[in-house]
Amino acid sequence: MLKLIIMLVAQPHFAVCACQCVDGLPKTLCQTIAEAQAQPRMCPLQLRCPVVEETTESRPAELLFFDAPSEQAHSCREVRIWDAEQAAYTGVRVCDVITS
């Protein structure tokens, strides 16, 4: 099972693991690999995320990829998560983690 986790983000918008809107889709996000592996829950399908409006300013021409912080993480990249306080999507770095 894959779980999306946040890595190296200043002031995450959640504690431990939480359901967040990522590029317009509900995803489970965690602060660390250990938390993602310890809490393999997925977001409910009924969560409604705000539509992502595509503009040249909102998304770079190509995805930004980053080195994984450990062997347990892969596909590290920049995505946008919904920030309810700002009422807008904001860019963060995430990695996929395989959980059992």
Buried (B, 14 or more C-beta within 10 A) or exposed (E): EBBBBBBEBEEBBEEEBBBBBBEBEBBBBBBBBEBBBEBBEEBEEEEEBEEBEEEEEEBEEEEEEBEBBEEBBEEBEBBBBBBEEEEEBEEBBBBBBBBE
